Amino acid sequence: MTFALEMYKTKSETKVLNETILKVINTLEENGDTYKDTFPIKVNPFEYDFSSEERKKTWLEKYDFNLDLSPEDAFYYFKDKYEIESDNVADIRKIIAVRYRISSEGYSSTKSLRISDSISRKSALIFDEQSHKYPGIDVATNSVRSYPNGKLASHVLRLYKFNIA
């Protein structure tokens, strides 16, 4: 079994959403799990994280930013946009990472946002057993099949069939 972490839209206020995201990310990190992060600004020190200047320019234009906008100013723009109340830059960055993906990819009460493709059993149990602390968070389970020696059962059956005939 593998476990994935998904988020669904709820009727929570912005403050509750931000607090939930921070609790989720902190829980993942405490258990050695990772999460999807596409926000292109690093902190400590503030810097853009783009593969090329052209991608940076396109991103800045997408948000109607000046091309000479500092990464720190862009970061605080998103802090204000998502109404994040924390003053801890690391915590702000975690919340922005998820909120940015919500804005980019969207989610609803029926379409989830996948926060992580693979989480530990320990994290999965925490999110399941304490679901009241994590509104909108769901653990999806996937079964994984493995075949010893790399042989697929269908190939073995097919060979067996032909050997009998």
Backbone as JSON Lines, residues from 0, in Angstrom:
{"i":0,"aa":"M","n":[0.84,-1.19,0.0],"ca":[0.0,0.0,0.0],"c":[0.88,1.25,0.0]}
{"i":1,"aa":"T","n":[0.45,2.23,-0.75],"ca":[1.07,3.55,-0.67],"c":[-0.02,4.54,-0.31]}
{"i":2,"aa":"F","n":[0.39,5.65,0.25],"ca":[-0.56,6.66,0.7],"c":[-0.23,7.99,0.04]}
{"i":3,"aa":"A","n":[-1.26,8.67,-0.43],"ca":[-1.12,10.01,-0.99],"c":[-1.98,10.95,-0.15]}
{"i":4,"aa":"L","n":[-1.6,12.22,-0.14],"ca":[-2.33,13.2,0.65],"c":[-3.02,14.18,-0.28]}
{"i":5,"aa":"E","n":[-4.32,14.36,-0.08],"ca":[-5.12,15.23,-0.93],"c":[-5.86,16.26,-0.09]}
{"i":6,"aa":"M","n":[-6.15,17.4,-0.73],"ca":[-6.89,18.46,-0.06],"c":[-8.13,18.79,-0.89]}
{"i":7,"aa":"Y","n":[-9.26,18.89,-0.22],"ca":[-10.51,19.28,-0.85],"c":[-10.96,20.61,-0.29]}
{"i":8,"aa":"K","n":[-11.67,21.36,-1.11],"ca":[-12.15,22.68,-0.68],"c":[-13.26,22.5,0.36]}
{"i":9,"aa":"T","n":[-13.17,23.29,1.41],"ca":[-14.21,23.32,2.44],"c":[-14.69,24.76,2.59]}
{"i":10,"aa":"K","n":[-15.66,24.95,3.43],"ca":[-16.18,26.29,3.66],"c":[-15.42,27.02,4.76]}
{"i":11,"aa":"S","n":[-14.19,26.62,4.98],"ca":[-13.36,27.23,6.03],"c":[-12.99,28.66,5.65]}
{"i":12,"aa":"E","n":[-12.82,29.49,6.66],"ca":[-12.32,30.84,6.45],"c":[-10.86,30.77,6.04]}
{"i":13,"aa":"T","n":[-10.37,31.85,5.46],"ca":[-8.99,31.92,5.0],"c":[-8.02,31.62,6.14]}
{"i":14,"aa":"K","n":[-8.28,32.15,7.31],"ca":[-7.39,31.93,8.45],"c":[-7.31,30.44,8.79]}
{"i":15,"aa":"V","n":[-8.44,29.75,8.8],"ca":[-8.48,28.32,9.11],"c":[-7.75,27.53,8.02]}
{"i":16,"aa":"L","n":[-7.96,27.91,6.75],"ca":[-7.27,27.25,5.64],"c":[-5.76,27.37,5.8]}
{"i":17,"aa":"N","n":[-5.27,28.57,6.07],"ca":[-3.83,28.78,6.24],"c":[-3.28,28.0,7.43]}
{"i":18,"aa":"E","n":[-4.01,27.98,8.54],"ca":[-3.56,27.22,9.71],"c":[-3.54,25.73,9.42]}
{"i":19,"aa":"T","n":[-4.54,25.23,8.69],"ca":[-4.58,23.81,8.34],"c":[-3.41,23.45,7.45]}
{"i":20,"aa":"I","n":[-3.13,24.27,6.44],"ca":[-2.01,24.01,5.55],"c":[-0.71,23.93,6.34]}
{"i":21,"aa":"L","n":[-0.49,24.87,7.24],"ca":[0.73,24.87,8.03],"c":[0.84,23.62,8.91]}
{"i":22,"aa":"K","n":[-0.27,23.21,9.54],"ca":[-0.26,22.0,10.36],"c":[0.05,20.77,9.5]}
{"i":23,"aa":"V","n":[-0.52,20.71,8.31],"ca":[-0.3,19.58,7.41],"c":[1.17,19.5,7.02]}
{"i":24,"aa":"I","n":[1.73,20.61,6.57],"ca":[3.13,20.62,6.12],"c":[4.07,20.3,7.27]}
{"i":25,"aa":"N","n":[3.81,20.86,8.44],"ca":[4.65,20.56,9.61],"c":[4.58,19.08,9.97]}
{"i":26,"aa":"T","n":[3.4,18.49,9.91],"ca":[3.25,17.06,10.2],"c":[4.03,16.22,9.18]}
{"i":27,"aa":"L","n":[3.92,16.58,7.91],"ca":[4.67,15.86,6.88],"c":[6.17,15.94,7.14]}
{"i":28,"aa":"E","n":[6.66,17.14,7.41],"ca":[8.09,17.32,7.64],"c":[8.57,16.59,8.89]}
{"i":29,"aa":"E","n":[7.76,16.59,9.95],"ca":[8.14,15.88,11.18],"c":[8.31,14.38,10.93]}
{"i":30,"aa":"N","n":[7.59,13.85,9.95],"ca":[7.65,12.42,9.66],"c":[8.53,12.1,8.45]}
{"i":31,"aa":"G","n":[9.29,13.09,7.99],"ca":[10.23,12.86,6.89],"c":[9.58,12.8,5.52]}
{"i":32,"aa":"D","n":[8.35,13.27,5.4],"ca":[7.65,13.25,4.13],"c":[7.83,14.57,3.39]}
{"i":33,"aa":"T","n":[7.65,14.54,2.08],"ca":[7.78,15.74,1.27],"c":[6.43,16.11,0.68]}
{"i":34,"aa":"Y","n":[6.35,17.3,0.12],"ca":[5.13,17.78,-0.52],"c":[5.5,18.51,-1.8]}
{"i":35,"aa":"K","n":[4.51,18.62,-2.68],"ca":[4.74,19.29,-3.96],"c":[4.85,20.79,-3.72]}
{"i":36,"aa":"D","n":[5.88,21.38,-4.29],"ca":[6.14,22.8,-4.1],"c":[6.61,23.4,-5.42]}
{"i":37,"aa":"T","n":[5.78,24.23,-6.03],"ca":[6.13,24.84,-7.32],"c":[6.31,26.35,-7.21]}
{"i":38,"aa":"F","n":[6.24,26.88,-5.99],"ca":[6.39,28.34,-5.83],"c":[7.84,28.73,-6.14]}
{"i":39,"aa":"P","n":[8.04,29.65,-7.08],"ca":[9.39,29.93,-7.58],"c":[10.22,30.97,-6.82]}
{"i":40,"aa":"I","n":[9.99,31.09,-5.53],"ca":[10.8,32.02,-4.73],"c":[11.33,31.27,-3.52]}
{"i":41,"aa":"K","n":[12.64,31.33,-3.34],"ca":[13.3,30.75,-2.17],"c":[13.47,31.84,-1.12]}
{"i":42,"aa":"V","n":[13.59,31.41,0.12],"ca":[13.84,32.36,1.21],"c":[15.16,32.0,1.88]}
{"i":43,"aa":"N","n":[15.7,32.93,2.61],"ca":[16.97,32.77,3.34],"c":[18.13,32.37,2.44]}
{"i":44,"aa":"P","n":[18.59,33.16,1.55],"ca":[18.13,34.5,1.18],"c":[17.02,34.43,0.14]}
{"i":45,"aa":"F","n":[16.31,35.55,0.01],"ca":[15.26,35.63,-1.0],"c":[15.9,35.59,-2.39]}
{"i":46,"aa":"E","n":[15.41,34.67,-3.24],"ca":[15.87,34.6,-4.62],"c":[14.85,33.87,-5.47]}
{"i":47,"aa":"Y","n":[14.82,34.24,-6.75],"ca":[13.94,33.55,-7.68],"c":[14.54,32.2,-8.03]}
{"i":48,"aa":"D","n":[13.68,31.24,-8.32],"ca":[14.12,29.89,-8.66],"c":[13.53,29.51,-10.02]}
{"i":49,"aa":"F","n":[14.14,30.01,-11.07],"ca":[13.71,29.73,-12.44],"c":[14.86,29.13,-13.21]}
{"i":50,"aa":"S","n":[14.52,28.29,-14.2],"ca":[15.55,27.64,-15.0],"c":[16.15,28.59,-16.04]}
{"i":51,"aa":"S","n":[15.44,29.69,-16.32],"ca":[15.96,30.65,-17.3],"c":[15.39,32.04,-17.02]}
{"i":52,"aa":"E","n":[16.05,33.03,-17.56],"ca":[15.57,34.41,-17.41],"c":[14.24,34.59,-18.14]}
{"i":53,"aa":"E","n":[14.05,33.85,-19.23],"ca":[12.8,33.94,-19.99],"c":[11.62,33.45,-19.16]}
{"i":54,"aa":"R","n":[11.81,32.36,-18.43],"ca":[10.74,31.86,-17.55],"c":[10.43,32.85,-16.43]}
{"i":55,"aa":"K","n":[11.46,33.45,-15.9],"ca":[11.27,34.46,-14.86],"c":[10.47,35.64,-15.41]}
{"i":56,"aa":"K","n":[10.84,36.1,-16.58],"ca":[10.15,37.23,-17.21],"c":[8.68,36.89,-17.46]}
{"i":57,"aa":"T","n":[8.42,35.7,-17.98],"ca":[7.05,35.27,-18.24],"c":[6.23,35.24,-16.95]}
{"i":58,"aa":"W","n":[6.83,34.72,-15.88],"ca":[6.14,34.64,-14.6],"c":[5.83,36.03,-14.05]}
{"i":59,"aa":"L","n":[6.82,36.92,-14.09],"ca":[6.61,38.28,-13.6],"c":[5.51,38.98,-14.39]}
{"i":60,"aa":"E","n":[5.5,38.78,-15.69],"ca":[4.47,39.4,-16.54],"c":[3.09,38.81,-16.25]}
{"i":61,"aa":"K","n":[3.03,37.54,-15.96],"ca":[1.76,36.88,-15.65],"c":[1.06,37.56,-14.47]}
{"i":62,"aa":"Y","n":[1.84,38.0,-13.49],"ca":[1.28,38.65,-12.3],"c":[1.34,40.17,-12.38]}
{"i":63,"aa":"D","n":[1.64,40.7,-13.55],"ca":[1.74,42.15,-13.77],"c":[2.75,42.81,-12.83]}
{"i":64,"aa":"F","n":[3.84,42.1,-12.56],"ca":[4.93,42.64,-11.75],"c":[5.9,43.38,-12.67]}
{"i":65,"aa":"N","n":[6.59,44.38,-12.1],"ca":[7.7,45.0,-12.83],"c":[8.8,43.97,-13.01]}
{"i":66,"aa":"L","n":[9.51,44.05,-14.11],"ca":[10.55,43.06,-14.38],"c":[11.72,43.16,-13.41]}
{"i":67,"aa":"D","n":[11.82,44.28,-12.7],"ca":[12.91,44.43,-11.73],"c":[12.43,44.24,-10.28]}
{"i":68,"aa":"L","n":[11.24,43.67,-10.11],"ca":[10.71,43.43,-8.77],"c":[11.59,42.45,-8.02]}
{"i":69,"aa":"S","n":[11.92,42.78,-6.8],"ca":[12.78,41.89,-6.01],"c":[12.01,40.65,-5.58]}
{"i":70,"aa":"P","n":[12.71,39.54,-5.38],"ca":[12.03,38.33,-4.91],"c":[11.35,38.53,-3.56]}
{"i":71,"aa":"E","n":[11.95,39.34,-2.71],"ca":[11.35,39.6,-1.4],"c":[10.02,40.33,-1.54]}
{"i":72,"aa":"D","n":[9.96,41.34,-2.42],"ca":[8.7,42.06,-2.63],"c":[7.63,41.15,-3.23]}
{"i":73,"aa":"A","n":[8.03,40.28,-4.15],"ca":[7.08,39.34,-4.75],"c":[6.57,38.37,-3.68]}
{"i":74,"aa":"F","n":[7.46,37.9,-2.82],"ca":[7.09,37.0,-1.73],"c":[6.03,37.65,-0.83]}
{"i":75,"aa":"Y","n":[6.28,38.89,-0.43],"ca":[5.33,39.57,0.46],"c":[4.03,39.94,-0.24]}
{"i":76,"aa":"Y","n":[4.07,40.07,-1.55],"ca":[2.83,40.25,-2.32],"c":[1.93,39.03,-2.11]}
{"i":77,"aa":"F","n":[2.51,37.84,-2.23],"ca":[1.72,36.61,-2.05],"c":[1.3,36.43,-0.6]}
{"i":78,"aa":"K","n":[2.13,36.85,0.34],"ca":[1.73,36.79,1.75],"c":[0.46,37.6,1.96]}
{"i":79,"aa":"D","n":[0.42,38.81,1.41],"ca":[-0.76,39.66,1.54],"c":[-1.94,39.1,0.75]}
{"i":80,"aa":"K","n":[-1.68,38.61,-0.44],"ca":[-2.74,38.07,-1.3],"c":[-3.46,36.92,-0.6]}
{"i":81,"aa":"Y","n":[-2.72,36.05,0.06],"ca":[-3.3,34.89,0.72],"c":[-3.67,35.15,2.18]}
{"i":82,"aa":"E","n":[-3.55,36.4,2.6],"ca":[-3.94,36.84,3.95],"c":[-3.29,35.99,5.04]}
{"i":83,"aa":"I","n":[-1.99,35.81,4.93],"ca":[-1.23,35.02,5.9],"c":[-0.82,35.93,7.04]}
{"i":84,"aa":"E","n":[-1.17,35.54,8.26],"ca":[-0.95,36.39,9.42],"c":[0.39,36.15,10.11]}
{"i":85,"aa":"S","n":[1.03,35.05,9.84],"ca":[2.28,34.72,10.5],"c":[3.39,35.7,10.11]}
{"i":86,"aa":"D","n":[4.36,35.85,11.01],"ca":[5.54,36.67,10.72],"c":[6.78,35.8,10.49]}
{"i":87,"aa":"N","n":[6.64,34.5,10.67],"ca":[7.74,33.57,10.47],"c":[7.88,33.28,8.98]}
{"i":88,"aa":"V","n":[9.0,33.69,8.38],"ca":[9.19,33.57,6.93],"c":[9.1,32.11,6.47]}
{"i":89,"aa":"A","n":[9.65,31.19,7.24],"ca":[9.6,29.77,6.85],"c":[8.16,29.26,6.84]}
{"i":90,"aa":"D","n":[7.37,29.63,7.84],"ca":[5.97,29.23,7.89],"c":[5.18,29.87,6.75]}
{"i":91,"aa":"I","n":[5.45,31.13,6.5],"ca":[4.77,31.82,5.39],"c":[5.05,31.1,4.08]}
{"i":92,"aa":"R","n":[6.31,30.73,3.88],"ca":[6.72,30.05,2.64],"c":[5.98,28.73,2.46]}
{"i":93,"aa":"K","n":[5.78,27.98,3.54],"ca":[5.06,26.7,3.48],"c":[3.61,26.92,3.05]}
{"i":94,"aa":"I","n":[2.97,27.91,3.65],"ca":[1.57,28.19,3.32],"c":[1.45,28.67,1.87]}
{"i":95,"aa":"I","n":[2.34,29.57,1.47],"ca":[2.31,30.07,0.1],"c":[2.49,28.93,-0.9]}
{"i":96,"aa":"A","n":[3.36,27.98,-0.61],"ca":[3.62,26.86,-1.53],"c":[2.33,26.13,-1.89]}
{"i":97,"aa":"V","n":[1.49,25.87,-0.9],"ca":[0.24,25.16,-1.15],"c":[-0.81,26.09,-1.75]}
{"i":98,"aa":"R","n":[-0.93,27.29,-1.21],"ca":[-1.92,28.24,-1.74],"c":[-1.62,28.61,-3.2]}
{"i":99,"aa":"Y","n":[-0.36,28.71,-3.55],"ca":[0.05,29.0,-4.92],"c":[-0.4,27.88,-5.86]}
{"i":100,"aa":"R","n":[-0.23,26.63,-5.43],"ca":[-0.7,25.51,-6.25],"c":[-2.21,25.48,-6.35]}
{"i":101,"aa":"I","n":[-2.9,25.86,-5.27],"ca":[-4.36,25.93,-5.32],"c":[-4.77,26.95,-6.39]}
{"i":102,"aa":"S","n":[-4.12,28.11,-6.4],"ca":[-4.43,29.15,-7.38],"c":[-4.09,28.69,-8.8]}
{"i":103,"aa":"S","n":[-3.0,27.97,-8.95],"ca":[-2.54,27.54,-10.28],"c":[-3.34,26.37,-10.83]}
{"i":104,"aa":"E","n":[-3.61,25.38,-9.97],"ca":[-4.23,24.14,-10.42],"c":[-5.71,24.04,-10.1]}
{"i":105,"aa":"G","n":[-6.15,24.74,-9.06],"ca":[-7.54,24.69,-8.66],"c":[-7.87,23.44,-7.86]}
{"i":106,"aa":"Y","n":[-8.94,23.52,-7.12],"ca":[-9.48,22.39,-6.39],"c":[-10.9,22.74,-6.0]}
{"i":107,"aa":"S","n":[-11.68,21.76,-5.63],"ca":[-13.07,21.99,-5.24],"c":[-13.46,20.94,-4.21]}
{"i":108,"aa":"S","n":[-14.74,20.89,-3.9],"ca":[-15.2,19.89,-2.94],"c":[-15.25,18.5,-3.58]}
{"i":109,"aa":"T","n":[-15.13,18.43,-4.91],"ca":[-15.14,17.13,-5.6],"c":[-13.82,16.84,-6.33]}
{"i":110,"aa":"K","n":[-13.01,17.85,-6.57],"ca":[-11.71,17.69,-7.25],"c":[-10.61,18.08,-6.28]}
{"i":111,"aa":"S","n":[-9.79,17.12,-5.94],"ca":[-8.76,17.38,-4.92],"c":[-7.5,17.99,-5.52]}
{"i":112,"aa":"L","n":[-6.71,18.57,-4.63],"ca":[-5.36,19.0,-4.94],"c":[-4.44,18.0,-4.25]}
{"i":113,"aa":"R","n":[-3.6,17.34,-5.0],"ca":[-2.69,16.34,-4.43],"c":[-1.52,17.09,-3.8]}
{"i":114,"aa":"I","n":[-1.41,17.02,-2.49],"ca":[-0.33,17.68,-1.76],"c":[0.94,16.86,-1.83]}
{"i":115,"aa":"S","n":[0.8,15.54,-1.7],"ca":[1.95,14.65,-1.76],"c":[1.53,13.32,-2.39]}
{"i":116,"aa":"D","n":[2.38,12.8,-3.26],"ca":[2.08,11.52,-3.92],"c":[2.41,10.33,-3.04]}
{"i":117,"aa":"S","n":[3.28,10.53,-2.07],"ca":[3.69,9.41,-1.23],"c":[4.02,9.9,0.17]}
{"i":118,"aa":"I","n":[3.24,9.44,1.13],"ca":[3.51,9.79,2.53],"c":[3.69,8.49,3.32]}
{"i":119,"aa":"S","n":[4.32,8.62,4.46],"ca":[4.58,7.46,5.31],"c":[3.29,6.97,5.96]}
{"i":120,"aa":"R","n":[3.33,5.73,6.39],"ca":[2.19,5.14,7.1],"c":[1.9,5.95,8.37]}
{"i":121,"aa":"K","n":[2.97,6.42,9.03],"ca":[2.79,7.19,10.26],"c":[2.0,8.47,9.99]}
{"i":122,"aa":"S","n":[2.35,9.2,8.93],"ca":[1.61,10.41,8.58],"c":[0.18,10.08,8.2]}
{"i":123,"aa":"A","n":[-0.01,9.02,7.42],"ca":[-1.36,8.61,7.01],"c":[-2.24,8.34,8.22]}
{"i":124,"aa":"L","n":[-1.68,7.66,9.22],"ca":[-2.46,7.37,10.44],"c":[-2.8,8.65,11.2]}
{"i":125,"aa":"I","n":[-1.86,9.57,11.27],"ca":[-2.13,10.84,11.96],"c":[-3.28,11.57,11.28]}
{"i":126,"aa":"F","n":[-3.22,11.69,9.95],"ca":[-4.27,12.42,9.23],"c":[-5.62,11.71,9.32]}
{"i":127,"aa":"D","n":[-5.62,10.38,9.34],"ca":[-6.88,9.63,9.46],"c":[-7.44,9.71,10.88]}
{"i":128,"aa":"E","n":[-6.59,9.47,11.87],"ca":[-7.08,9.41,13.25],"c":[-7.41,10.79,13.82]}
{"i":129,"aa":"Q","n":[-6.77,11.82,13.3],"ca":[-7.02,13.17,13.81],"c":[-7.63,14.05,12.72]}
{"i":130,"aa":"S","n":[-8.51,13.48,11.93],"ca":[-9.09,14.2,10.78],"c":[-9.82,15.48,11.19]}
{"i":131,"aa":"H","n":[-10.33,15.54,12.41],"ca":[-11.01,16.75,12.87],"c":[-10.06,17.95,12.96]}
{"i":132,"aa":"K","n":[-8.77,17.71,13.07],"ca":[-7.78,18.79,13.13],"c":[-7.34,19.26,11.74]}
{"i":133,"aa":"Y","n":[-7.72,18.48,10.71],"ca":[-7.27,18.75,9.34],"c":[-8.46,18.8,8.39]}
{"i":134,"aa":"P","n":[-9.27,19.86,8.47],"ca":[-10.45,19.92,7.59],"c":[-10.05,19.95,6.12]}
{"i":135,"aa":"G","n":[-10.74,19.12,5.32],"ca":[-10.49,19.07,3.89],"c":[-9.34,18.17,3.48]}
{"i":136,"aa":"I","n":[-8.66,17.55,4.43],"ca":[-7.51,16.7,4.13],"c":[-7.96,15.24,4.09]}
{"i":137,"aa":"D","n":[-7.51,14.53,3.06],"ca":[-7.89,13.13,2.9],"c":[-6.67,12.31,2.5]}
{"i":138,"aa":"V","n":[-6.59,11.11,3.02],"ca":[-5.52,10.19,2.66],"c":[-6.09,9.21,1.63]}
{"i":139,"aa":"A","n":[-5.45,9.17,0.47],"ca":[-5.85,8.22,-0.57],"c":[-4.9,7.04,-0.52]}
{"i":140,"aa":"T","n":[-5.46,5.84,-0.55],"ca":[-4.62,4.64,-0.53],"c":[-4.58,4.03,-1.93]}
{"i":141,"aa":"N","n":[-3.42,3.55,-2.28],"ca":[-3.22,2.89,-3.56],"c":[-2.54,1.56,-3.3]}
{"i":142,"aa":"S","n":[-2.98,0.54,-4.0],"ca":[-2.3,-0.75,-3.85],"c":[-1.21,-0.85,-4.9]}
{"i":143,"aa":"V","n":[-0.12,-1.44,-4.49],"ca":[1.03,-1.61,-5.39],"c":[1.24,-3.1,-5.57]}
{"i":144,"aa":"R","n":[1.32,-3.51,-6.8],"ca":[1.58,-4.92,-7.09],"c":[3.05,-5.1,-7.39]}
{"i":145,"aa":"S","n":[3.6,-6.17,-6.88],"ca":[4.98,-6.49,-7.22],"c":[5.04,-7.95,-7.61]}
{"i":146,"aa":"Y","n":[5.85,-8.21,-8.62],"ca":[6.01,-9.57,-9.11],"c":[7.44,-10.0,-8.86]}
{"i":147,"aa":"P","n":[7.62,-11.12,-8.16],"ca":[8.97,-11.58,-7.87],"c":[9.73,-11.9,-9.17]}
{"i":148,"aa":"N","n":[11.01,-11.6,-9.14],"ca":[11.89,-11.86,-10.28],"c":[11.5,-11.09,-11.53]}
{"i":149,"aa":"G","n":[10.65,-10.09,-11.41],"ca":[10.28,-9.27,-12.55],"c":[9.38,-9.96,-13.55]}
{"i":150,"aa":"K","n":[8.85,-11.14,-13.24],"ca":[7.97,-11.85,-14.16],"c":[6.53,-11.46,-13.89]}
{"i":151,"aa":"L","n":[5.82,-11.21,-14.95],"ca":[4.41,-10.88,-14.83],"c":[3.59,-12.15,-14.92]}
{"i":152,"aa":"A","n":[2.55,-12.22,-14.14],"ca":[1.72,-13.42,-14.11],"c":[1.13,-13.73,-15.48]}
{"i":153,"aa":"S","n":[0.74,-12.72,-16.23],"ca":[0.14,-12.95,-17.54],"c":[1.11,-13.66,-18.48]}
{"i":154,"aa":"H","n":[2.41,-13.35,-18.4],"ca":[3.4,-14.0,-19.24],"c":[3.59,-15.46,-18.83]}
{"i":155,"aa":"V","n":[3.56,-15.72,-17.55],"ca":[3.72,-17.08,-17.06],"c":[2.53,-17.92,-17.52]}
{"i":156,"aa":"L","n":[1.33,-17.41,-17.4],"ca":[0.14,-18.15,-17.82],"c":[0.15,-18.41,-19.31]}
{"i":157,"aa":"R","n":[0.55,-17.42,-20.1],"ca":[0.58,-17.56,-21.55],"c":[1.59,-18.65,-21.94]}
{"i":158,"aa":"L","n":[2.77,-18.67,-21.33],"ca":[3.78,-19.69,-21.62],"c":[3.27,-21.07,-21.22]}
{"i":159,"aa":"Y","n":[2.62,-21.13,-20.09],"ca":[2.08,-22.4,-19.61],"c":[1.05,-22.93,-20.59]}
{"i":160,"aa":"K","n":[0.18,-22.07,-21.08],"ca":[-0.86,-22.45,-22.03],"c":[-0.24,-23.03,-23.3]}
{"i":161,"aa":"F","n":[0.8,-22.37,-23.81],"ca":[1.41,-22.83,-25.04],"c":[2.2,-24.12,-24.86]}
{"i":162,"aa":"N","n":[2.73,-24.36,-23.68],"ca":[3.47,-25.59,-23.41],"c":[2.52,-26.8,-23.35]}
{"i":163,"aa":"I","n":[1.3,-26.6,-22.94],"ca":[0.34,-27.7,-22.86],"c":[-0.13,-28.09,-24.25]}
{"i":164,"aa":"A","n":[-0.32,-27.11,-25.1],"ca":[-0.86,-27.38,-26.44],"c":[0.11,-28.05,-27.29]}
